[in-house]
Amino acid sequence: MKTDIKVDGKGILNFLKSRKVVLENSNNETIVDLQLLWFLFAMIFLSGFIVVALIISLFLGCKISIVDTSQGFLGKDHYK
């Protein structure tokens, strides 16, 4: 029995475009706000630097989150 796997490329691209990687300090102030698609491209080419920077920022008490922006931007305080 053969099963076909269909991949929706447009849906995957929309998912990557509608999410953002947000880096916030301990006072909930945004340090870096980067689209997930560009973050993945940066991870491919600069993975060593980004991994070290993320580890250091976590030790300093920063928060890393992926935020869904497809519902419209409701303000910075909405995602706390």
C-alpha positions in Angstrom: 0.0 0.0 0.0 1.4 3.3 -1.1 0.8 6.5 0.9 1.3 9.9 -0.7 2.6 12.7 1.5 1.6 16.1 0.3 3.5 19.1 1.5 1.9 22.5 1.3 4.8 24.8 0.6 2.6 27.9 0.7 1.3 27.0 4.1 4.8 26.4 5.5 6.0 29.8 4.1 3.0 31.6 5.6 3.8 29.9 8.9 7.4 31.1 8.8 6.3 34.6 7.8 3.7 34.9 10.5 5.9 34.0 13.5 8.6 36.2 15.1 11.4 35.3 17.4 11.5 37.8 20.3 14.3 38.3 22.8 13.3 40.3 25.9 15.4 41.3 28.9 14.2 40.8 32.5 12.2 44.1 32.4 10.2 42.8 29.4 11.8 45.2 27.0 12.3 43.9 23.5 16.0 43.5 22.5 15.6 41.6 19.2 12.4 41.1 17.2 13.1 39.0 14.1 10.9 37.2 11.7 11.2 33.4 12.0 12.1 33.0 8.4 15.1 35.3 8.7 16.1 33.8 12.0 16.3 30.4 10.3 18.4 31.8 7.5 20.7 33.4 10.0 21.0 30.1 11.9 22.2 28.4 8.7 25.0 30.9 8.0 25.8 32.1 11.5 24.8 29.2 13.7 27.9 29.3 16.0 27.6 32.9 16.8 23.8 32.8 17.3 23.9 29.7 19.6 26.6 31.3 21.8 24.7 34.6 21.9 21.5 32.9 22.9 23.2 30.9 25.7 24.8 34.0 27.1 21.5 35.9 26.9 19.7 33.1 28.8 22.3 33.2 31.5 21.7 37.0 31.8 18.0 36.4 32.4 16.6 37.2 29.0 13.5 35.5 27.6 13.3 33.9 24.1 9.9 33.3 22.6 8.2 32.7 19.3 5.2 35.0 18.8 2.3 34.5 16.4 1.6 37.7 14.5 -1.0 36.4 12.1 -3.9 37.7 14.2 -2.6 41.2 13.9 -0.4 43.2 16.2 -2.2 43.8 19.5 0.6 45.6 21.2 3.8 44.7 23.0 2.0 44.0 26.3 -0.3 41.4 24.8 2.3 38.7 24.6 3.4 38.7 28.2 
